[in-house]
Amino acid sequence: MYKKAKRSNIIVLMLLILIGSFTVQCTKEKADPYSVREISPEFKEYIAFDSSSYWIYKKENVTSEILDTVKIHQVFRDRRFHIDATTNGYYYHALEMFYQSSLTGISKGEIAVGTPYGNSTLNDLYRLYFNNGRYFSILIPKYPFGETQLLGVNEGNYTNVALLNNFLINGKVYSEVYHTNVVDYKNAPDTAFMDFYIAKNHGLVKYTILQPGQNINDSWVLKDFRLIPIE
């Protein structure tokens, strides 16, 4: 009786091993079709910075000096899955940088890898969040210059205006600067017209916002910084 029970246990154990092996193989085969997209190193040079990095911005066109410090206090890395009508889906890496600020209202920056567009290798995007609940994609290099893209009701219209070889701010020249334009899609009294200037190795160096209905016409330029790049 003991031998029969022992033999039965061995058979059950072997069946469990076979089932486990089959499950692992199926999972592997199921996962294989999905590619993994990494944030490109070139894109990181523009906007990916680690905790304790900070920018000090100066408000232009005011009689007294007004400054705002935007500091990264936390960085979160994520791996996400995306699927749409044109692909079977893919995994992509994302990076969230949580900011502390006061006057500019900048609260978070998010880098994600988008779907391919034409022959561009920079398929990443950078989205900027504000403490009033609004967010806008402010850097998407894959789109052609001068071609406006409707990103949806929430994010409005996005345009790559120019890539500037030299851009002078406060006596300092920044190179390889993306000038982008974002227009709020709401077409309401609080519609915002925004311009962003993002420099390689420095991040956001200038930000302007015009809201005629709210009597807002602000311009912030970089005065000082301490940046720790993320590899």
C-alpha positions as CSV (number, residue, x, y, z in Angstrom):
1,M,0.0,0.0,0.0
2,Y,2.8,2.4,0.9
3,K,4.6,1.7,-2.4
4,K,1.4,2.4,-4.4
5,A,0.9,5.7,-2.6
6,K,4.5,6.7,-3.1
7,R,4.3,5.8,-6.8
8,S,1.1,7.9,-7.1
9,N,2.8,10.9,-5.5
10,I,5.7,10.6,-7.9
11,I,3.3,10.6,-10.9
12,V,1.4,13.6,-9.6
13,L,4.7,15.5,-9.1
14,M,5.8,14.7,-12.6
15,L,2.5,15.9,-14.0
16,L,2.8,19.2,-12.0
17,I,6.3,19.7,-13.4
18,L,5.1,19.1,-17.0
19,I,2.2,21.5,-16.5
20,G,4.5,24.2,-15.0
21,S,6.9,23.8,-17.9
22,F,4.1,24.1,-20.4
23,T,2.7,27.2,-18.7
24,V,6.1,28.9,-18.6
25,Q,6.6,28.1,-22.3
26,C,3.2,29.5,-23.3
27,T,3.8,32.6,-21.3
28,K,7.2,33.1,-23.0
29,E,5.7,32.5,-26.4
30,K,2.9,35.0,-25.7
31,A,5.3,37.7,-24.5
32,D,7.7,37.2,-27.4
33,P,5.7,39.2,-30.0
34,Y,5.7,42.3,-27.9
35,S,8.7,44.6,-28.3
36,V,10.1,46.8,-25.6
37,R,10.8,50.4,-26.3
38,E,13.4,52.3,-24.4
39,I,13.7,56.1,-23.9
40,S,16.4,57.2,-26.3
41,P,19.6,58.4,-24.8
42,E,19.5,61.6,-27.0
43,F,16.0,62.5,-25.6
44,K,17.2,61.9,-22.0
45,E,19.9,64.6,-22.6
46,Y,17.2,67.1,-23.1
47,I,14.9,66.5,-20.2
48,A,15.8,63.6,-17.9
49,F,17.2,64.7,-14.6
50,D,17.5,63.1,-11.2
51,S,16.3,64.1,-7.7
52,S,17.7,67.3,-6.2
53,S,18.1,68.9,-9.6
54,Y,16.7,72.4,-9.8
55,W,16.1,75.4,-12.1
56,I,15.7,79.0,-10.9
57,Y,13.5,81.0,-13.3
58,K,13.2,84.8,-13.5
59,K,10.0,86.5,-14.6
60,E,10.5,88.9,-17.5
61,N,9.0,92.3,-18.0
62,V,8.4,93.2,-14.4
63,T,9.7,96.1,-12.4
64,S,11.1,94.0,-9.5
65,E,12.9,90.7,-9.6
66,I,10.6,87.7,-9.3
67,L,12.1,84.3,-9.0
68,D,10.7,80.8,-8.8
69,T,12.7,77.6,-8.0
70,V,11.6,74.4,-9.6
71,K,13.1,71.4,-7.9
72,I,12.9,67.7,-8.6
73,H,12.1,65.9,-5.3
74,Q,11.3,62.4,-6.6
75,V,11.8,60.3,-9.7
76,F,9.7,57.3,-10.6
77,R,10.5,54.7,-13.3
78,D,7.8,52.6,-14.9
79,R,7.3,49.9,-17.5
80,R,3.9,50.1,-19.3
81,F,2.0,48.4,-22.1
82,H,0.4,50.1,-25.0
83,I,-1.9,48.8,-27.7
84,D,-3.7,50.6,-30.5
85,A,-5.4,49.8,-33.8
86,T,-2.1,49.8,-35.7
87,T,0.0,47.5,-33.5
88,N,-0.3,44.3,-31.5
89,G,1.0,46.2,-28.6
90,Y,4.4,46.9,-27.0
91,Y,6.0,47.6,-23.7
92,Y,7.6,50.9,-23.1
93,H,9.6,52.6,-20.4
94,A,8.4,55.8,-18.8
95,L,10.0,58.2,-16.4
96,E,8.1,60.6,-14.0
97,M,9.9,63.5,-12.3
98,F,7.9,65.2,-9.5
99,Y,8.6,68.9,-9.2
100,Q,8.2,71.4,-6.3
101,S,7.5,75.0,-7.5
102,S,5.3,78.0,-6.5
103,L,4.8,80.7,-9.1
104,T,5.2,78.7,-12.3
105,G,2.9,76.0,-11.0
106,I,5.0,73.2,-12.5
107,S,4.2,69.9,-10.6
108,K,5.4,67.0,-12.7
109,G,7.2,66.0,-15.9
110,E,6.7,62.7,-17.7
111,I,8.7,61.0,-20.4
112,A,7.2,58.2,-22.4
113,V,8.1,56.4,-25.7
114,G,5.5,56.9,-28.4
115,T,4.7,55.0,-31.6
116,P,7.0,55.5,-34.6
117,Y,6.3,58.4,-37.0
118,G,7.9,58.3,-40.4
119,N,11.7,57.6,-40.2
120,S,12.3,59.5,-37.0
121,T,14.3,57.8,-34.3
122,L,13.2,60.3,-31.5
123,N,9.7,58.8,-30.8
124,D,9.7,60.0,-27.2
125,L,7.5,62.6,-25.7
126,Y,7.7,64.9,-22.7
127,R,4.5,66.0,-20.9
128,L,4.4,68.8,-18.4
129,Y,1.8,68.9,-15.5
130,F,0.7,72.0,-13.6
131,N,-0.8,72.2,-10.2
132,N,-4.1,73.5,-11.6
133,G,-4.7,70.0,-13.0
134,R,-3.8,70.8,-16.6
135,Y,-1.1,69.0,-18.6
136,F,0.5,69.4,-22.1
137,S,2.9,67.6,-24.2
138,I,5.7,70.1,-24.8
139,L,8.4,68.1,-26.6
140,I,7.7,65.6,-29.3
141,P,10.6,65.6,-31.7
142,K,9.2,63.0,-34.1
143,Y,6.7,65.5,-35.7
144,P,7.9,67.6,-38.7
145,F,8.7,71.3,-38.1
146,G,5.9,73.7,-38.9
147,E,3.2,71.0,-38.9
148,T,0.5,71.4,-36.2
149,Q,-0.7,68.2,-34.5
150,L,-4.0,68.0,-32.7
151,L,-3.3,66.0,-29.6
152,G,-6.9,66.0,-28.3
153,V,-9.2,68.2,-26.3
154,N,-7.1,68.0,-23.2
155,E,-3.8,68.8,-24.7
156,G,-4.7,71.0,-27.7
157,N,-2.6,71.7,-30.7
158,Y,1.2,71.1,-30.7
159,T,3.8,72.4,-33.2
160,N,7.5,72.0,-33.5
161,V,8.5,75.6,-34.4
162,A,12.3,75.3,-34.8
163,L,15.5,73.7,-33.6
164,L,17.8,76.6,-32.6
165,N,21.5,76.3,-32.9
166,N,22.1,79.2,-30.5
167,F,19.7,80.7,-28.0
168,L,20.7,83.6,-25.8
169,I,19.2,84.0,-22.3
170,N,20.6,86.1,-19.5
171,G,24.0,86.4,-21.1
172,K,24.3,82.6,-21.6
173,V,24.1,80.9,-25.0
174,Y,22.3,77.5,-25.1
175,S,22.7,75.2,-28.1
176,E,20.4,72.7,-29.8
177,V,17.2,74.2,-28.4
178,Y,13.8,73.0,-29.4
179,H,11.2,75.8,-29.7
180,T,7.7,74.3,-29.5
181,N,4.2,75.9,-29.4
182,V,1.1,74.6,-27.7
183,V,-2.4,76.2,-28.1
184,D,-5.1,75.1,-25.7
185,Y,-7.9,73.4,-27.7
186,K,-10.8,74.8,-25.6
187,N,-11.1,78.0,-27.6
188,A,-12.7,79.7,-24.6
189,P,-12.0,82.8,-22.5
190,D,-9.2,81.0,-20.7
191,T,-7.6,79.6,-23.8
192,A,-3.8,79.5,-23.4
193,F,-1.1,80.1,-26.0
194,M,2.2,78.7,-24.8
195,D,5.8,78.6,-26.1
196,F,8.5,76.3,-24.7
197,Y,12.2,76.3,-25.2
198,I,14.0,73.1,-24.2
199,A,17.8,73.0,-24.4
200,K,20.0,70.0,-24.7
201,N,21.6,69.2,-21.3
202,H,19.6,71.9,-19.6
203,G,15.9,71.2,-19.9
204,L,13.3,74.0,-20.0
205,V,15.2,77.3,-20.4
206,K,12.2,79.5,-21.3
207,Y,8.4,79.3,-20.9
208,T,5.8,81.9,-22.0
209,I,2.0,81.8,-21.6
210,L,-0.5,84.2,-23.0
211,Q,-4.2,84.0,-21.9
212,P,-6.0,87.2,-23.1
213,G,-9.2,86.2,-21.4
214,Q,-7.5,86.0,-18.0
215,N,-5.2,89.0,-18.6
216,I,-2.1,86.7,-18.3
217,N,1.0,87.4,-20.3
218,D,4.0,85.8,-18.5
219,S,7.5,84.9,-19.5
220,W,9.9,82.9,-17.4
221,V,13.6,82.5,-18.3
222,L,16.3,80.4,-16.8
223,K,18.6,82.3,-14.4
224,D,20.5,79.5,-12.6
225,F,20.4,75.7,-12.3
226,R,21.9,72.6,-10.8
227,L,21.2,69.5,-12.8
228,I,22.0,65.8,-12.3
229,P,21.5,63.9,-15.6
230,I,19.8,60.4,-15.5
231,E,21.8,57.8,-17.4
